[in-house]
């Protein structure tokens, strides 16, 4: 039986409402907003340090302008990176195939990023600084200054996340076409 385009449109629910009715998709959109906000904060830090010429310890992004003590204590970074890692773990169930492999890469990279913030937070709490340094220092800081390092970490976690989301929605769009 052949249907006209008008009939098919009438049979299908609105695509946006169908996408938004899926709890995984809604959680993924919320998660994506948090990730983009975090990524934006790191870009702002780079602009503050390298375009505006602010000293590194004052280049704390927009949130750092409003809550500088949270930035110094690592509470904000630690908490955010924990939420980001938990979000990746929680949302993993909705991915399959190539999208799941990329999502797992993001989990691995974000896991390392979180571990680095765990080290920084532990040093803040204990006042025991690693590598004989006079302040909190992460392993990666032995190679790059903190602002640049954490921009790299965030970027390395965002890239596979975006690839996974793209593949996930492409795969789902293909499934929907098969349903027609």
Secondary structure, DSSP 4 states (H G I P E B T S, - for coil): ----HHHHHHHSPPHHHHHHHSHHHHHHHHHHHHHHHHHHHHHHHHIIIIIS---GGG--HHHHHH-HHHHHHSHHHHHHHHHHHHHHHHHGGG--HHHHHHHHHHHHHHHHHHHHHHHHHHHHHH---GGG-SS---SGGGTS-HHHHHHHHHHHHHHHHHHHHHHHHHHHHHHHHHH-
